[in-house]
Each structure stands twice: as C-alpha cells, then as structure tokens.
Amino acid sequence: MPFSHLSQKLDTLKKQGLYRSRRNIDSPQGIHLQLEGKSVVNFCSNDYLGLANHPAVVQAFKDAADNYGVGSGSAHLICGHSTAHHALEEELAAFTGRERALLFSTGYMANIGAINALVGRGDSVFEDRLNHASLLDGGLSSGAKFKRYAHADTAHLDKLLAQAIGNKLIVTDGIFSMDGDFAPLPELAAVAKKQAAWLMVDDAHGLGVFGHHGGGLLAHYGLTQDDVPVLMGTLGKGFGTFGAFVAGSELLIETLIQAARTYIYTTALPAAVAESTRASLKIVTGENWRREKLTALVNQFRAGAGQLGLQLFPSASPIQPIMVGTAQQATDLSQALLNAGFLVSAIRPPTVPQGSARLRVTFSALHEEWHVERLLAALEKLST
Ligand SMILES: *Cc1c(COP(=O)(O)O)cnc(C)c1O
C-alpha cells in the first residue's frame, strides 16, 4: 500500500505524546473562550493587548469591508495594493522610526522572503539556536552557509563571524517565542557593526508590548535603523489583527519588492485587515495602561508561581513558560488545567528541545488579578 508508512508515523507520534490536534473555538478571541461548549479562561493567546476583538478595531474592519469588499484580488504588484495598505505602511514606518515599511501576508512569509532576498549561495547567515521556525527555515532555504550560535551567546557568534564568507546576516528573535526572554540586542548590534554584518530582528512578541508607545524591543533599547537594518514585525499578535511587515531603509524595501518571492507571488492581505490594523495601531500607541497592566500581571504571576516552587524561565515578557519535562507530562498537565477551566498550551518537541516540554502561559491586558489568582490556585492543586 502506498503511504502506509504514514499511519505508522502518526501512531508513533501518539505514543510519544507528540500528536497535535486542533480545538474548535466558538467565540471571539478574548479572556474567555467558548471551547466546544465549555467556557474557559484563555492563557495561551498572543493577543497581548486584547485588541483582536476591540470594538474600534472591529468597526474599522466592517467599514473598510463596505469600501473595499473582502478579497484583495491579486498580489501587491498586480492590482492588490490599496490606499489602505499604503497608508498602513507609512504609519508603520513612522511608528518604528524606519524610512519605509513593507506589508507581507504573514510573518512566516516575511521571514522566508526577507532572508532569501538578502543572502544566497556564497553568503553566510547566523541564527540563534532558539529562533522561530520561520527564521530557521528562511536561513536553511537561502542557500547561504547556515550557522546556529548558542542561545544569546554573542561571544560564540563573534567567533563564527570571524570565519564567515560573503555577505553576513545575523538573524534573531527579539523576544524568544517559547522562552519569553529578550535577545541581547545592544550586544548583537555591536558585534554586527564590528564584523560588518547586517542584523535582522524579528520583534513579533515585542511590538506593542514594550518600548515607548509600544515601539517594541528596539525602541526599548533605543536601537536605530543603523543598528538594526532589518526589522520584522507581525500584526497578528500585539496588534490583534493579521499580517506582518518588514521595516528599514529605502534600499532594503525596494530590494524586497524586487526579490522577495513570498511578497511577489502571493495575494495581498485584505484591505479591510489593513484598515483594522490602522485602528489597532492608534490604540497600541495611545493606551499605555495596557502595557502597565501586563507588567503588573506578569509580576503577580511570577511572585505566586515562585512561591509554589514552579520552575519559571528568566522572562520579563507576557510569555511565562513553566518547565515540565516530558511531552506526555506537559500534555497531561495542560489537559488537567483544561478540565479545571483554564486553556494553557503544552509546548513540546520539536518546537522546543527534547526534555524541555513546558506549559506556555501568556497574559493579556484584559486579564484581571483574580484570573491570575485562580490560575495559580489550580496550578497549586495540580502540582501537589
Ligand atoms: C508568530 C511568529 C511568526 C510568524 O508570524 P505569522 O504572522 O503568525 O506567520 C514569526 N516569528 C515569530 C517570532 C513568531 O512568534
């Protein structure tokens, strides 16, 4: 039988506690989700600022659908680039303090497209070993010499760079998506300068959440376009909508328009999504209370989890993993929390290294203190 090995592979995944499955959600994104007939408290979304179902964001989407319809009709370079997309690009450039910004349909495609447009055979790309899958895939598919450096280890990176060939691109998550810690961006920028390499930062989890007016991790550290020539951001997380962008110099953006295949050969995201993101950007920049609230919730959680003796990660972000160990243990704990009314995802290999399966707790500005108290109480019950 052709493909009979596939069912064996699936069986193996099931036995190892690595099988992945979806859950049907029957409500808008928010703190409370309707999950297959049951109301649960949501601790696994990346909608950190609570904007995915914000009335102004939803209204902007509806109004724009009236003006533009739903489909964008084609790629940006054919006839899919609307004034809504263009206005959002200009606002994102101003927001990030870069010359220009270019919208991509997803963050995955932005990373694949940007890395492949910048390096190829005869060049070198350097990636933190804990980088997001899309960055690793971008580096691997580029044809450039691919080197992973030890997590956040700038000395190791510096050594590898000294032996590099061709154009050199350093690529890192800003905030590591499964660990929650910050990349040492000022040190990385210094190494990049010293070695005449370009630095690309994926700030999917920092934009909107950190920095003055939510400008992200680069704003937090005061790093300019000169320090970090390639900034990638996603719009489906802190911004609560969908899509992604790359920001940088005129030269960078024009290069991407000519050469990034995941930009050229894909349909533009709907103009209504761009308009709703413009509404969300106003809230991101204007409402500092959302960031302050997140900080308070994270501090409350870390203090409480520490008292329970749970193994936390060195994270100051709304991503607060709890180390568990095996994939099966993490899956069981996630299921037990679900039975108690809390949705917390288990993160297992190969997303994280073997033996470091974990619960990934994330916070939203819409959580209240009592949500955190109840989650801690449930964790206490399950861990004793
Ligand atoms: C989510 C994420 C992406 C992918 O973005 P999408 O818009 O969801 O495709 C890329 N990089 C990091 C670090 C992410 O967390």
The ligand as a Tripos MOL2 file, in Angstrom:
@<TRIPOS>MOLECULE
LIG
   15    15     1     0     0
SMALL
NO_CHARGES

@<TRIPOS>ATOM
      1 C1          4.2480   34.1090   15.1980 C.3       1 LIG1
      2 C2          5.6410   34.3250   14.7970 C.ar      1 LIG1
      3 C3          5.9850   34.4220   13.4540 C.ar      1 LIG1
      4 C4          5.0040   34.1340   12.3460 C.3       1 LIG1
      5 O1          4.0890   35.1610   12.1880 O.3       1 LIG1
      6 P1          2.6970   34.8340   11.4710 P.3       1 LIG1
      7 O2          2.1730   36.1510   11.0830 O.co2     1 LIG1
      8 O3          1.8760   34.1270   12.5080 O.co2     1 LIG1
      9 O4          3.0010   33.9520   10.3080 O.co2     1 LIG1
     10 C5          7.2770   34.7490   13.1380 C.ar      1 LIG1
     11 N1          8.2040   34.9380   14.1040 N.ar      1 LIG1
     12 C6          7.9100   34.8160   15.4170 C.ar      1 LIG1
     13 C7          8.9790   35.0430   16.4240 C.3       1 LIG1
     14 C8          6.6260   34.4930   15.7980 C.ar      1 LIG1
     15 O5          6.3390   34.3400   17.0730 O.3       1 LIG1
@<TRIPOS>BOND
     1     1     2 1
     2     2     3 ar
     3     2    14 ar
     4     3     4 1
     5     3    10 ar
     6     4     5 1
     7     5     6 1
     8     6     7 2
     9     6     8 1
    10     6     9 1
    11    10    11 ar
    12    11    12 ar
    13    12    13 1
    14    12    14 ar
    15    14    15 1
@<TRIPOS>SUBSTRUCTURE
     1 LIG1         1 GROUP 0 **** ****
